[in-house]
Amino acid sequence: MTDTPRADGRTPGGTRRRDPERRERIVGACLDVIAESGVAGTSHRKVAAAADVPLGSMTYHFSGMDELLHEAFTRFASSVIEHFERRMSEAADVEAAKRALVALITADVFGTQRDLVLTHELYTLAAREPAFRGLTNAWMTRSRAALERHFDPTTARLLDALVEGLTIHRALDTEPQDPALVTAAVERLTSAPSPGR
């Protein structure tokens, strides 16, 4: 007679029989641990505990911490940029795109402290490790392409830098970000003629 797995995938004896979501759970738990402890404080043991998986699962699913970090940050960056692209594609005209951009900066994309921390952990890792720079470069490329739906390439590049810069300020400032200041900054960048025009 075989043990019948419970709803959580464990047999009555406590072992997991089938767990098709395990890899995904590990990746999600890795992001949680990074948000709590930073990349430097992330370990196989902490991630396994957060994912509620045996420690051996870590090396079964990932060749090492770099692969796990890369997959976790790929998931995070993809979710942020997909939201960014969706907001910019929904804007019907330039004025709507400006409003969408202000909303993205002040609330949407980096709306939680967790997302701000994960973003900055990725930036720091990419600054040190070329293997992660491809993620941040792909993120910037897609952001600029989304902005270029409504703005010329130079303005799109400047707006992308504004988003990144204000994100850093938002993460480090002790006072809430003033939406009026963000609106004014977006207006200035989008009103001025771009070089070569």
Contact map, one row per residue, 1 for C-alpha under 8 A:
11100000000000000000000000000000000000000000000000000000000000000000000000000000000000000000000000000000000000000000000000000000000000000000000000000000000000000000000000000000000000000000000000000
11110000000000000000000000000000000000000000000000000000000000000000000000000000000000000000000000000000000000000000000000000000000000000000000000000000000000000000000000000000000000000000000000000
11111000001110000000000000000000000000000000000000000000000000000000000000000000000000000000000000000000000000000000000000000000000000000000000000000000000000000000000000000000000000000000000000000
01111100001100000000000000000000000000000000000000000000000000000000000000000000000000000000000000000000000000000000000000000000000000000000000000000000000000000000000000000000000000000000000000000
00111111111100011000000000000000000000000000000000000000000000000000000000000000000000000000000000000000000000000000000000000000000000000000000000000000000000000000000000000000000000000000000000000
00011111111100000000000000000000000000000000000000000000000000000000000000000000000000000000000000000000000000000000000000000000000000000000000000000000000000000000000000000000000000000000000000000
00001111110000000000000000000000000000000000000000000000000000000000000000000000000000000000000000000000000000000000000000000000000000000000000000000000000000000000000000000000000000000000000000000
00001111110000000000000000000000000000000000000000000000000000000000000000000000000000000000000000000000000000000000000000000000000000000000000000000000000000000000000000000000000000000000000000000
00001111111000011110000000000000000000000000000000000000000000000000000000000000000000000000000000000000000000000000000000000000000000000000000000000000000000000000000000000000000000000000000000000
00001111111111111100000000000000000000000000000000000000000000000000000000000000000000000000000000000000000000000000000000000000000000000000000000000000000000000000000000000000000000000000000000000
00111100111111111000000000000000000000000000000000000000000000000000000000000000000000000000000000000000000000000000000000000000000000000000000000000000000000000000000000000000000000000000000000000
00111100011111100000000000000000000000000000000000000000000000000000000000000000000000000000000000000000000000000000000000000000000000000000000000000000000000000000000000000000000000000000000000000
00100000011111100000000000000000000000000000000000000000000000000000000000000000000000000000000000000000000000000000000000000000000000000000000000000000000000000000000000000000000000000000000000000
00000000011111110000000000000000000000000000000000000000000000000000000000000000000000000000000000000000000000000000000000000000000000000000000000000000000000000000000000000000000000000000000000000
00000000011111111000000000000000000000000000000000000000000000000000000000000000000000000000000000000000000000000000000000000000000000000000000000000000000000000000000000000000000000000000000000000
00001000111001111110000000000000000000000000000000000000000000000000000000000000000000000000000000000000000000000000000000000000000000000000000000000000000000000000000000000000000000000000000000000
00001000111000111110000000000000000000000000000000000000000000000000000000000000000000000000000000000000000000000000000000000000000000000000000000000000000000000000000000000000000000000000000000000
00000000110000011111000000000000000000000000000000000000000000000000000000000000000000000000000000000000000000000000000000000000000000000000000000000000000000000000000000000000000000000000000000000
00000000100000011111110000000000000000000000000000000000000000000000000000000000000000000000000000000000000000000000000000000000000000000000000000000000000000000000000000000000000000000000000000000
00000000000000000111111000000000000000000000000000000000000000000000000000000000000000000000000000000000000000000000000000000000000000000000000000000000000000000000000000000000000000000000000000000
00000000000000000011111110000000000000000000000000000000000000000000000000000000000000000000000000000000000000000000000000000000000000000000000000000000000000000000000000000000000000000000000000000
00000000000000000011111111000000000000000000000000001000000000000000000000000000000000000000000000000000000000000000000000000000000000000000000000000000000000000000000000000000000000000000000000000
00000000000000000001111111100000000000000000000000000000000010000000000000000000000000000000000000000000000000000000000000000000000000000000000000000000000000000000000000000000000000000000000000000
00000000000000000000111111110000000000000000000000000000000000000000000000000000000000000000000000000000000000000000000000000000000000000000000000000000000000000000000000000000000000000000000000000
00000000000000000000111111111000000000000000000000100000000000000000000000000000000000000000000000000000000000000000000000000000000000000000000000000000000000000000000000000000000000000000000000000
00000000000000000000011111111100000000000000001101101000010000000000000000000000000000000000000000000000000000000000000000000000000000000000000000000000000000000000000000000000000000000000000000000
00000000000000000000001111111110000000000000000000000000000000000001001100000000000000000000000000000000000000000000000000000000000000000000000000000000000000000000000000000000000000000000000000000
00000000000000000000000111111111000000000000000000100000000000000000000100000000000000000000000000000000000000000000000000000000000000000000000000000000000000000000000000000000000000000000000000000
00000000000000000000000011111111100000000000001101100000000000000000000000000000000000000000000000000000000000000000000000000000000000000000000000000000000000000000000000000000000000000000000000000
00000000000000000000000001111111110000000100001001000000000000000001100100000000000000000000000000000000000000000000000000000000000000000000000000000000000000000000000000000000000000000000000000000
00000000000000000000000000111111111000000000000000000000000000000000000110010000000000000000000000000000000000000000010000000000000000000000000000000000000000000000000000000000000000000000000000000
00000000000000000000000000011111111100000000000001000000000000000000000000000000000000000000000000000000000000000000000000000000000000000000000000000000000000000000000000000000000000000000000000000
00000000000000000000000000001111111111000100011001000000000000000000000000000000000000000000000000000000000000000000000000000000000000000000000000000000000000000000000000000000000000000000000000000
00000000000000000000000000000111111111101100000000000000000000000000000000000000000000000000000000000000000000000000010010000000000000000000000000000000000000000000000000000000000000000000000000000
00000000000000000000000000000011111111000000000000000000000000000000000000000000000000000000000000000000000000000110110000000000000000000000000000000000000000000000000000000000000000000000000000000
00000000000000000000000000000001111111000000000000000000000000000000000000000000000000000000000000000000000000000000000000000000000000000000000000000000000000000000000000000000000000000000000000000
00000000000000000000000000000000111111111100000000000000000000000000000000000000000000000000000000000000000000000000000000000000000000000000000000000000000000000000000000000000000000000000000000000
00000000000000000000000000000000111111111100000000000000000000000000000000000000000000000000000000000000000000000000000010000000000000000000000000000000000000000000000000000000000000000000000000000
00000000000000000000000000000000010011111100000000000000000000000000000000000000000000000000000000000000000000000000000010001000000000000000000000000000000000000000000000000000000000000000000000000
00000000000000000000000000000000000011111100000000000000000000000000000000000000000000000000000000000000000000000000000000000000000000000000000000000000000000000000000000000000000000000000000000000
00000000000000000000000000000000010011111110000000000000000000000000000000000000000000000000000000000000000000000000000000000000000000000000000000000000000000000000000000000000000000000000000000000
00000000000000000000000000000100110011111111011000000000000000000000000000000000000000000000000000000000000000000000000000000000000000000000000000000000000000000000000000000000000000000000000000000
00000000000000000000000000000000000000001111111000000000000000001000000000000000000000000000000000000000000000000000000000000000000000000000000000000000000000000000000000000000000000000000000000000
00000000000000000000000000000000000000000111111100000010010000001000000000000000000000000000000000000000000000000000000000000000000000000000000000000000000000000000000000000000000000000000000000000
00000000000000000000000000000000000000000011111110000010000000000000000000000000000000000000000000000000000000000000000000000000000000000000000000000000000000000000000000000000000000000000000000000
00000000000000000000000000000000100000000111111111000000000000000000000000000000000000000000000000000000000000000000000000000000000000000000000000000000000000000000000000000000000000000000000000000
00000000000000000000000001001100100000000111111111100000000000000000000000000000000000000000000000000000000000000000000000000000000000000000000000000000000000000000000000000000000000000000000000000
00000000000000000000000001001000000000000001111111111110110000000000000000000000000000000000000000000000000000000000000000000000000000000000000000000000000000000000000000000000000000000000000000000
00000000000000000000000000000000000000000000111111111110000000000000000000000000000000000000000000000000000000000000000000000000000000000000000000000000000000000000000000000000000000000000000000000
00000000000000000000000001001101100000000000011111111000000000000000000000000000000000000000000000000000000000000000000000000000000000000000000000000000000000000000000000000000000000000000000000000
00000000000000000000000011011000000000000000001111111000000000000000000000000000000000000000000000000000000000000000000000000000000000000000000000000000000000000000000000000000000000000000000000000
00000000000000000000000000000000000000000000000111111100000000000000000000000000000000000000000000000000000000000000000000000000000000000000000000000000000000000000000000000000000000000000000000000
00000000000000000000010001000000000000000000000111111110100000000000000000000000000000000000000000000000000000000000000000000000000000000000000000000000000000000000000000000000000000000000000000000
00000000000000000000000000000000000000000000000110011111110000000000000000000000000000000000000000000000000000000000000000000000000000000000000000000000000000000000000000000000000000000000000000000
00000000000000000000000000000000000000000001100110001111111000000000000000000000000000000000000000000000000000000000000000000000000000000000000000000000000000000000000000000000000000000000000000000
00000000000000000000000000000000000000000000000000000111111100000000000000000000000000000000000000000000000000000000000000000000000000000000000000000000000000000000000000000000000000000000000000000
00000000000000000000000000000000000000000000000100001111111110000000000000000000000000000000000000000000000000000000000000000000000000000000000000000000000000000000000000000000000000000000000000000
00000000000000000000000001000000000000000001000100000111111111010000000000000000000000000000000000000000000000000000000000000000000000000000000000000000000000000000000000000000000000000000000000000
00000000000000000000000000000000000000000000000000000011111111110000000000000000000000000000000000000000000000000000000000000000000000000000000000000000000000000000000000000000000000000000000000000
00000000000000000000000000000000000000000000000000000001111111100000000000000000000000000000000000000000000000000000000000000000000000000000000000000000000000000000000000000000000000000000000000000
00000000000000000000001000000000000000000000000000000000111111100000000000000000000000000000000000000000000000000000000000000000000000000000000000000000000000000000000000000000000000000000000000000
00000000000000000000000000000000000000000000000000000000011111111011000000000000000000000000000000000000000000000000000000000000000000000000000000000000000000000000000000000000000000000000000000000
00000000000000000000000000000000000000000000000000000000001111111011000000000000000000000000000000000000000000000000000000000000000000000000000000000000000000000000000000000000000000000000000000000
00000000000000000000000000000000000000000000000000000000011001111111000000000000000000000000000000000000000000000000000000000000000000000000000000000000000000000000000000000000000000000000000000000
00000000000000000000000000000000000000000011000000000000000001111111100000000000000000000000000000000000000000000000000000000000000000000000000000000000000000000000000000000000000000000000000000000
00000000000000000000000000000000000000000000000000000000000000011111110000000000000000000000000000000000000000000000000000000000000000000000000000000000000000000000000000000000000000000000000000000
00000000000000000000000000000000000000000000000000000000000001111111111000000000000000000000000000000000000000000000000000000000000000000000000000000000000000000000000000000000000000000000000000000
00000000000000000000000000100100000000000000000000000000000001111111111100000000000000000000000000000000000000000000000000000000000000000000000000000000000000000000000000000000000000000000000000000
00000000000000000000000000000100000000000000000000000000000000001111111110000000000000000000000000000000000000000000000000000000000000000000000000000000000000000000000000000000000000000000000000000
00000000000000000000000000000000000000000000000000000000000000000111111111000000000000000000000000000000000000000000000000000000000100000000000000000000000000000000000000000000000000000000000000000
00000000000000000000000000100000000000000000000000000000000000000011111111100000000000000000000000000000000000000000000000000000000000000000000000000000000000000000000000000000000000000000000000000
00000000000000000000000000110110000000000000000000000000000000000001111111110000000000000000000000000000000000000000000000000000000000000000000000000000000000000000000000000000000000000000000000000
00000000000000000000000000000010000000000000000000000000000000000000111111111000000000000000000000000000000000000000000001000000000000100000000000000000000000000000000000000000000000000000000000000
00000000000000000000000000000000000000000000000000000000000000000000011111111100000000000000000000000000000000000000000000000000000000100000000000000000000000000000000000000000000000000000000000000
00000000000000000000000000000000000000000000000000000000000000000000001111111110000000000000000000000000000000000000000000000000000000000000000000000000000000000000000000000000000000000000000000000
00000000000000000000000000000010000000000000000000000000000000000000000111111111000000000000000000000000000000000000010000000000000000000000000000000000000000000000000000000000000000000000000000000
00000000000000000000000000000000000000000000000000000000000000000000000011111111100000000000000000000000000000000000000000000000000000100010000000000000000000000000000000000000000000000000000000000
00000000000000000000000000000000000000000000000000000000000000000000000001111111110000000000000000000000000000000000000000000000000000000010000000000000000000000000000000000000000000000000000000000
00000000000000000000000000000000000000000000000000000000000000000000000000111111111000000000000000000000000000000000000000000000000000000000000000000000000000000000000000000000000000000000000000000
00000000000000000000000000000000000000000000000000000000000000000000000000011111111100000000000000000000000010000000000000000000000000000000000000000000000000000000000000000000000000000000000000000
00000000000000000000000000000000000000000000000000000000000000000000000000001111111110000000000000000000000000000000000000000000000000000010011000000000000000000000000000000000000000000000000000000
00000000000000000000000000000000000000000000000000000000000000000000000000000111111111000000000000000000000000000000000000000000000000000000000000000000000000000000000000000000000000000000000000000
00000000000000000000000000000000000000000000000000000000000000000000000000000011111111100000000000000000000010000000000000000000000000000000000000000000000000000000000000000000000000000000000000000
00000000000000000000000000000000000000000000000000000000000000000000000000000001111111110000000000000001000010000000000000000000000000000000001001000000000000000000000000000000000000000000000000000
00000000000000000000000000000000000000000000000000000000000000000000000000000000111111111000000000000000000000000000000000000000000000000000011001000000000000000000000000000000000000000000000000000
00000000000000000000000000000000000000000000000000000000000000000000000000000000011111111100000000000000000000000000000000000000000000000000000000000000000000000000000000000000000000000000000000000
00000000000000000000000000000000000000000000000000000000000000000000000000000000001111111110000000010001000000000000000000000000000000000000000000000000000000000000000000000000000000000000000000000
00000000000000000000000000000000000000000000000000000000000000000000000000000000000111111110000010011000000000000000000000000000000000000000000001101000000000000000000000000000000000000000000000000
00000000000000000000000000000000000000000000000000000000000000000000000000000000000011111111000000000000000000000000000000000000000000000000000001001000000000000000000000000000000000000000000000000
00000000000000000000000000000000000000000000000000000000000000000000000000000000000001111111000000000000000000000000000000000000000000000000000000000000000000000000000000000000000000000000000000000
00000000000000000000000000000000000000000000000000000000000000000000000000000000000000111111110110010000000000000000000000000000000000000000000000000000000000000000000000000000000000000000000000000
00000000000000000000000000000000000000000000000000000000000000000000000000000000000000001111110110000000000000000000000000000000000000000000000000000000000000000000000000000000000000000000000000000
00000000000000000000000000000000000000000000000000000000000000000000000000000000000000000011111110000000000000000000000000000000000000000000000000000100000000000000000000000000000000000000000000000
00000000000000000000000000000000000000000000000000000000000000000000000000000000000000000011111111000000000000000000000000000000000000000000000000000110000000000000000000000000000000000000000000000
00000000000000000000000000000000000000000000000000000000000000000000000000000000000000000000111111100000000000000000000000000000000000000000000000000000000000000000000000000000000000000000000000000
00000000000000000000000000000000000000000000000000000000000000000000000000000000000000000011111111110000000000000000000000000000000000000000000000000000000000000000000000000000000000000000000000000
00000000000000000000000000000000000000000000000000000000000000000000000000000000000000010011111111111000000000000000000000000000000000000000000000000100000000000000000000000000000000000000000000000
00000000000000000000000000000000000000000000000000000000000000000000000000000000000000000000011111111100000000000000000000000000000000000000000000000000000000000000000000000000000000000110000000000
00000000000000000000000000000000000000000000000000000000000000000000000000000000000000000000001111111110000000000000000000000000000000000000000000000000000000000000000000000000000000100000000000000
00000000000000000000000000000000000000000000000000000000000000000000000000000000000000110010000111111111000000000000000000000000000000000000000000000000000000000000000000000000000000000000000000000
00000000000000000000000000000000000000000000000000000000000000000000000000000000000000010000000011111111100000000000000000000000000000000000000000000000000000000000000000000000000000000100000000000
00000000000000000000000000000000000000000000000000000000000000000000000000000000000000000000000001111111110000000000000000000000000000000000000000000000000000000000000000000000001001100100000000000
00000000000000000000000000000000000000000000000000000000000000000000000000000000000000000000000000111111111100000000000000000000000000000000000000000000000000000000000000000000000000000000000000000
00000000000000000000000000000000000000000000000000000000000000000000000000000000000100100000000000011111111111000000000000000000000000000000000000000000000000000000000000000000000000000000000000000
00000000000000000000000000000000000000000000000000000000000000000000000000000000000000000000000000001111111111000000000000000000000000000000000000000000000000000010011000000000000001000000000000000
00000000000000000000000000000000000000000000000000000000000000000000000000000000000000000000000000000111111101100000000000000000000000000000000000000000000000000000000000000000101001000000000000000
00000000000000000000000000000000000000000000000000000000000000000000000000000000000000000000000000000011111111100000000000000000000000000000000000000000000000000000000000000000000000000000000000000
00000000000000000000000000000000000000000000000000000000000000000000000000000000000000000000000000000011111111100000000000000000000000000000000000000000000000000000000000000000000000000000000000000
00000000000000000000000000000000000000000000000000000000000000000000000000000001001100000000000000000001101111100010000000000000000000000000000000000000000000000000000000000000000000000000000000000
00000000000000000000000000000000000000000000000000000000000000000000000000000000000000000000000000000001111111111011000000000000000000000000000000000000000000000000001000000000000000000000000000000
00000000000000000000000000000000000000000000000000000000000000000000000000000000000000000000000000000000011111111011000000000000000000000000000000000000000000000000000000000000000000000000000000000
00000000000000000000000000000000000000000000000000000000000000000000000000000000000000000000000000000000000001111111000000000000000000000000000000000000000000000000000000000000000000000000000000000
00000000000000000000000000000000000000000000000000000000000000000000000000000000000000000000000000000000000001111111100000000000000000000000000000000000000000000000000000100000000000000000000000000
00000000000000000000000000000000001000000000000000000000000000000000000000000000000000000000000000000000000000011111110000000000000000000000000000000000000000000000000000000000000000000000000000000
00000000000000000000000000000000001000000000000000000000000000000000000000000000000000000000000000000000000011111111111000000000000000000000000000000000000000000000000000000000000000000000000000000
00000000000000000000000000000000000000000000000000000000000000000000000000000000000000000000000000000000000001111111111100000000000000000000000000000000000000000000001000100000000000000000000000000
00000000000000000000000000000000001000000000000000000000000000000000000000000000000000000000000000000000000000001111111110000000000000000000000000000000000000000000000000100000000000000000000000000
00000000000000000000000000000010011000000000000000000000000000000000000000010000000000000000000000000000000000000111111111000000000000000000000000000000000000000000000000000000000000000000000000000
00000000000000000000000000000000000000000000000000000000000000000000000000000000000000000000000000000000000000000011111111100000000000000000000000000000000000000000000000000000000000000000000000000
00000000000000000000000000000000000000000000000000000000000000000000000000000000000000000000000000000000000000000001111111110000000000000000000000000000000000000000000100000000000000000000000000000
00000000000000000000000000000000010001100000000000000000000000000000000000000000000000000000000000000000000000000000111111111000000000000000000000000000000000000000000000000000000000000000000000000
00000000000000000000000000000000000000000000000000000000000000000000000010000000000000000000000000000000000000000000011111111100000100010000000000000000000000000000000000000000000000000000000000000
00000000000000000000000000000000000000000000000000000000000000000000000000000000000000000000000000000000000000000000001111111110000000010000000000000000000000000000000000000000000000000000000000000
00000000000000000000000000000000000000000000000000000000000000000000000000000000000000000000000000000000000000000000000111111111000000000000000000000000000000000000000000000000000000000000000000000
00000000000000000000000000000000000000100000000000000000000000000000000000000000000000000000000000000000000000000000000011111111100100000000000000000000000000000000000000000000000000000000000000000
00000000000000000000000000000000000000000000000000000000000000000000000000000000000000000000000000000000000000000000000001111111111110110000000000000000000000000000000000000000000000000000000000000
00000000000000000000000000000000000000000000000000000000000000000000000000000000000000000000000000000000000000000000000000111111110010000000000000000000000000000000000000000000000000000000000000000
00000000000000000000000000000000000000000000000000000000000000000000000000000000000000000000000000000000000000000000000000011111110000000000000000000000000000000000000000000000000000000000000000000
00000000000000000000000000000000000000000000000000000000000000000000000000000000000000000000000000000000000000000000000000001111111110000000000000000000000000000000000000000000000000000000000000000
00000000000000000000000000000000000000000000000000000000000000000000000000000000000000000000000000000000000000000000000000000111111111000000000000000000000000000000000000000000000000000000000000000
00000000000000000000000000000000000000000000000000000000000000000000000000000000000000000000000000000000000000000000000000000100111111000000000000000000000000000000000000000000000000000000000000000
00000000000000000000000000000000000000000000000000000000000000000000010000000000000000000000000000000000000000000000000001001100111111110000000000000000000000000000000000000000000000000000000000000
00000000000000000000000000000000000000000000000000000000000000000000000000000000000000000000000000000000000000000000000000000110111111111000000000000000000000000000000000000000000000000000000000000
00000000000000000000000000000000000000000000000000000000000000000000000000000000000000000000000000000000000000000000000000000000011111111100000000000000000000000000000000000000000000000000000000000
00000000000000000000000000000000000000000000000000000000000000000000000011001000000000000000000000000000000000000000000000000100000111111110000000000000000000000000000000000000000000000000000000000
00000000000000000000000000000000000000000000000000000000000000000000000000000000000000000000000000000000000000000000000001100100000111111111000000000000000000000000000000000000000000000000000000000
00000000000000000000000000000000000000000000000000000000000000000000000000000000000000000000000000000000000000000000000000000000000011111111100000000000000000000000000000000000000000000000000000000
00000000000000000000000000000000000000000000000000000000000000000000000000000000000000000000000000000000000000000000000000000000000001111111110000000000000000000000000000000000000000000000000000000
00000000000000000000000000000000000000000000000000000000000000000000000000001100100000000000000000000000000000000000000000000000000000111111111000000000000000000000000000000000000000000000000000000
00000000000000000000000000000000000000000000000000000000000000000000000000000000000000000000000000000000000000000000000000000000000000011111111100000000000000010000000000000000000000000000000000000
00000000000000000000000000000000000000000000000000000000000000000000000000000000000000000000000000000000000000000000000000000000000000001111111110000000000000000000000000000000000000000000000000000
00000000000000000000000000000000000000000000000000000000000000000000000000000000100010000000000000000000000000000000000000000000000000000111111111000000000000000000000000000000000000000000000000000
00000000000000000000000000000000000000000000000000000000000000000000000000000000100110000000000000000000000000000000000000000000000000000011111111100000000000010000000000000000000000000000000000000
00000000000000000000000000000000000000000000000000000000000000000000000000000000000000000000000000000000000000000000000000000000000000000001111111110000100110010000000000000000000000000000000000000
00000000000000000000000000000000000000000000000000000000000000000000000000000000000000000000000000000000000000000000000000000000000000000000111111111000000100000000000000000000000000000000000000000
00000000000000000000000000000000000000000000000000000000000000000000000000000000000110011000000000000000000000000000000000000000000000000000011111111000000000000000000000000000000000000000000000000
00000000000000000000000000000000000000000000000000000000000000000000000000000000000000010000000000000000000000000000000000000000000000000000001111111110000100110000000000000000000000000000000000000
00000000000000000000000000000000000000000000000000000000000000000000000000000000000000000000000000000000000000000000000000000000000000000000000111111111100100000000000000000000000000000000000000000
00000000000000000000000000000000000000000000000000000000000000000000000000000000000000011000000000000000000000000000000000000000000000000000000011111110000000000000000000000000000000000000000000000
00000000000000000000000000000000000000000000000000000000000000000000000000000000000000000000110010000000000000000000000000000000000000000000000000111111000000000000000000000000000000000000000000000
00000000000000000000000000000000000000000000000000000000000000000000000000000000000000000000010000000000000000000000000000000000000000000000000000111111101100000000000000000000000000000000010000000
00000000000000000000000000000000000000000000000000000000000000000000000000000000000000000000000000000000000000000000000000000000000000000000000000010111111100000000000000000000000000000000000001000
00000000000000000000000000000000000000000000000000000000000000000000000000000000000000000000000000000000000000000000000000000000000000000000000100010011111110000000000000000000000000000000000000000
00000000000000000000000000000000000000000000000000000000000000000000000000000000000000000000000000000000000000000000000000000000000000000000000000000001111111000000000000000000000000000000000001100
00000000000000000000000000000000000000000000000000000000000000000000000000000000000000000000000000000000000000000000000000000000000000000000000000000011111111100000000000000000000000000000110001000
00000000000000000000000000000000000000000000000000000000000000000000000000000000000000000000000000000000000000000000000000000000000000000000000110110011111111110000000000000000000000000000000000000
00000000000000000000000000000000000000000000000000000000000000000000000000000000000000000000000000000000000000000000000000000000000000000000000100000000111111111000000000000000000000000000000000000
00000000000000000000000000000000000000000000000000000000000000000000000000000000000000000000000000000000000000000000000000000000000000000000000000000000011111111100000000000000000000000000100000000
00000000000000000000000000000000000000000000000000000000000000000000000000000000000000000000000000000000000000000000000000000000000000000000000000100000001111111110000000000000000000000100100000000
00000000000000000000000000000000000000000000000000000000000000000000000000000000000000000000000000000000000000000000000000000000000000000001001100100000000111111111000000000000000000000000000000000
00000000000000000000000000000000000000000000000000000000000000000000000000000000000000000000000000000000000000000000000000000000000000000000000000000000000011111111100000000000000000000000000000000
00000000000000000000000000000000000000000000000000000000000000000000000000000000000000000000000000000000000000000000000000000000000000000000000000000000000001111111110000000000000000000000000000000
00000000000000000000000000000000000000000000000000000000000000000000000000000000000000000000000000000000100000000000000000000000000000000000000000000000000000111111111000000000000000000000000000000
00000000000000000000000000000000000000000000000000000000000000000000000000000000000000000000000000000000000000000000000000000000000000000000000000000000000000011111111100000000000000000000000000000
00000000000000000000000000000000000000000000000000000000000000000000000000000000000000000000000000000000000000000000000000000000000000000000000000000000000000001111111110000000000000000000000000000
00000000000000000000000000000000000000000000000000000000000000000000000000000000000000000000000000000000100000000000000000000000000000000000000000000000000000000111111111000000000000000000000000000
00000000000000000000000000000000000000000000000000000000000000000000000000000000000000000000000000000000100001000001000000000000000000000000000000000000000000000011111111100000000000000000000000000
00000000000000000000000000000000000000000000000000000000000000000000000000000000000000000000000000000000000000000000000100000000000000000000000000000000000000000001111111110000000000000000000000000
00000000000000000000000000000000000000000000000000000000000000000000000000000000000000000000000000000000000000000000000000000000000000000000000000000000000000000000111111111000000000000000000000000
00000000000000000000000000000000000000000000000000000000000000000000000000000000000000000000000000000000000000000000000000000000000000000000000000000000000000000000011111111001100000000000000000000
00000000000000000000000000000000000000000000000000000000000000000000000000000000000000000000000000000000000000001001100000000000000000000000000000000000000000000000001111111000000000000000000000000
00000000000000000000000000000000000000000000000000000000000000000000000000000000000000000000000000000000000000000000000000000000000000000000000000000000000000000000000111111100000000000000000000000
00000000000000000000000000000000000000000000000000000000000000000000000000000000000000000000000000000000000000000000000000000000000000000000000000000000000000000000000011111111100000000000000000000
00000000000000000000000000000000000000000000000000000000000000000000000000000000000000000000000000000000000000000000000000000000000000000000000000000000000000000000000000011111000000000000000000000
00000000000000000000000000000000000000000000000000000000000000000000000000000000000000000000000000000000000000000000000000000000000000000000000000000000000000000000000000001111100000000000000000000
00000000000000000000000000000000000000000000000000000000000000000000000000000000000000000000000000000000000000000000000000000000000000000000000000000000000000000000000001001111110000000000000000000
00000000000000000000000000000000000000000000000000000000000000000000000000000000000000000000000000000000010000000000000000000000000000000000000000000000000000000000000001001011111010000000000000000
00000000000000000000000000000000000000000000000000000000000000000000000000000000000000000000000000000000000000000000000000000000000000000000000000000000000000000000000000000001111111000000000000000
00000000000000000000000000000000000000000000000000000000000000000000000000000000000000000000000000000100010000000000000000000000000000000000000000000000000000000000000000000000111111100000000000000
00000000000000000000000000000000000000000000000000000000000000000000000000000000000000000000000000000000000000000000000000000000000000000000000000000000000000000000000000000000011111110000000000000
00000000000000000000000000000000000000000000000000000000000000000000000000000000000000000000000000000000000000000000000000000000000000000000000000000000000000000000000000000000111111111000000000000
00000000000000000000000000000000000000000000000000000000000000000000000000000000000000000000000000000100110000000000000000000000000000000000000000000000000000000000000000000000011111111100000000000
00000000000000000000000000000000000000000000000000000000000000000000000000000000000000000000000000100100000000000000000000000000000000000000000000000000000000000000000000000000001111111110000000000
00000000000000000000000000000000000000000000000000000000000000000000000000000000000000000000000000000000000000000000000000000000000000000000000000000000000000000000000000000000000111111111000000000
00000000000000000000000000000000000000000000000000000000000000000000000000000000000000000000000000000000000000000000000000000000000000000000000000000000000000000000000000000000000011111111100000000
00000000000000000000000000000000000000000000000000000000000000000000000000000000000000000000000001001100000000000000000000000000000000000000000000000000000000100000000000000000000001111111110000000
00000000000000000000000000000000000000000000000000000000000000000000000000000000000000000000000001000000000000000000000000000000000000000000000000000000000000000000000000000000000000111111111000000
00000000000000000000000000000000000000000000000000000000000000000000000000000000000000000000000000000000000000000000000000000000000000000000000000000000000000000000000000000000000000011111111100000
00000000000000000000000000000000000000000000000000000000000000000000000000000000000000000000000000000000000000000000000000000000000000000000000000000000001001100000000000000000000000001111111100000
00000000000000000000000000000000000000000000000000000000000000000000000000000000000000000000000000000000000000000000000000000000000000000000000000000010001000000000000000000000000000000111111110000
00000000000000000000000000000000000000000000000000000000000000000000000000000000000000000000000000000000000000000000000000000000000000000000000000000000000000000000000000000000000000000011111110000
00000000000000000000000000000000000000000000000000000000000000000000000000000000000000000000000000000000000000000000000000000000000000000000000000000000000000000000000000000000000000000001111111000
00000000000000000000000000000000000000000000000000000000000000000000000000000000000000000000000000000000000000000000000000000000000000000000000000000000000000000000000000000000000000000000011111101
00000000000000000000000000000000000000000000000000000000000000000000000000000000000000000000000000000000000000000000000000000000000000000000000000000001011000000000000000000000000000000000000111111
00000000000000000000000000000000000000000000000000000000000000000000000000000000000000000000000000000000000000000000000000000000000000000000000000000000010000000000000000000000000000000000000011111
00000000000000000000000000000000000000000000000000000000000000000000000000000000000000000000000000000000000000000000000000000000000000000000000000000000000000000000000000000000000000000000000001111
00000000000000000000000000000000000000000000000000000000000000000000000000000000000000000000000000000000000000000000000000000000000000000000000000000000000000000000000000000000000000000000000011111
